[in-house]
Amino acid sequence: MKILHTADWHLGHRLHDQSQLAEQSLFLSWIEKYIIAQSIDVLLISGDIFDTGSPSNQSLELYYSFLVKLKATTCKSIIITGGNHDSPGTLNAPKHILNALSIKVIGKATENIEDEVFEIEINGEKVIVAAVPYLRDGDIRRAVAGESFDELTDKYKKALINHYSLCAKQCKAINTNKAPVIAMGHLFAIGGSVSDSEQNIYVGTLGHIGAADFPTYFDYVALGHLHRPQIVDENSKIRYSGSPNILSFSEIDYDKKIIVLTIEDTKIKETKEVVVPRFRAFYRLKGTIKECIDKFPSIISNTYQLTPWVEIVLNETNTVNTEDLKKAAEKYSFDILKIALKNQRKIKGIEELLENTKSIKELVPTEVFKLKCKEMDIDLKERPQIWDAFNEVLQLVKNQ
């Protein structure tokens, strides 16, 4: 049996307000062909299928078309769990119809833990999967009025660990043939490495668990949430597949991957990382205006022929006129998505921020909150409970 682990598709994501529909379509086409060529039996998607809780019709079309196409492949079982960017209602709405296609969807924590555990049998091999979605505080912990932040954090972490322990117990109860057991999850595990694209995903202190907090009964933990493919805390059984497409220029220096598990004789015999093609060429240029212009001829597309996207970081300390840069770029077939100053003053006041912002979409709520706290002489390092409370409220608003 071959099992493919992926996550964080973020269908509908826009990079500096530019649609990434083309890359997303190419990825889904590529992974469909990979599933066929490699005879993949099971597909696990560990959350953040969509970039927003209200995905566009285009994003929904990509998602459902892909799932229907897999019906004609070797992939006979698909398990999809919700992430913090996903709307549980949107994911769960068609779950009964998708179930007829052997597609299991767990958009949010279920009332009965049995509903999150599945036994899959293909070609004489079995696997048990604990399909744990993104666990929201309100889904797994009873709120108590007047709780301090430390109490909330401790109780949520305990509830998180308890949820996985209950899943492991249920897996063990139905595992009569000593089949391998896989847990899915969408969370931040201590020891994970974060990229810039996750800054809008709160990675604070609430509910962090480490590799040692997962039950040892699990033979593999298929995680989503962090966009860099990685092993957690040197435990090769606990892995993030990472996002398949580049979601930030900070991600251009490493490969995007999926993970393929091979099960033979009731054991996971192989865990293989597979590099996902780069469907668009990304460039980050650094130097003076002249040095960056001199590099323009080297910016070329790749075999997928999408327009290259460029970020330019100028070695300047003060505001400079970038018109020469933009004019020189007109002769080439690439788009400059962002121009920044390497030594630019990092902290701006809110008024200055608003003056230099072309669109409300450019404002990041966390940055605005930090600036407001600075203006009010609130030190978030000394009072982390304020920062955590803000982010908890922000996540609740985003998930409405």
Disulfide bonds with the S-S distance in Angstrom:
none
